[in-house]
Amino acid sequence: MMLLAMAERRLGLANNLARVFEMDPRSGTG
């Protein structure tokens, strides 16, 4: 229950960071 919510939140943050790095040309890999 709570663990699932925490895991989902962590996955969401990871996805957001990945999107930012992919979209940001200054990240080096974008």
N, C-alpha and C positions, 0 to 999 in steps of 0.2 A: 504494500500500500504506500507507505511513506517512502520506502526504498525505491519503488518504481517511479514515484514522482521525482525524487532526487536524481535518479538515473536519467529520466526523460529530460529534466532541466539541464543536466550536464551535457547530454547529447545535443540539445538545442543550442547551448552556448558554443559547443565545438563546431556545429554546423554554421553558426553565425560567423565565428572566427574564420572558418575555412572560406566562406563566401567573401568576407572582407579581404582576406589575403589574395583570393583569386581575382577580385575586382580591382584591387589596388595595384597599379603598375609599378609603384615604388617598392613593393614588397620584394621584387627581384625575380620571382617565379611567374608573376602575372604577365 
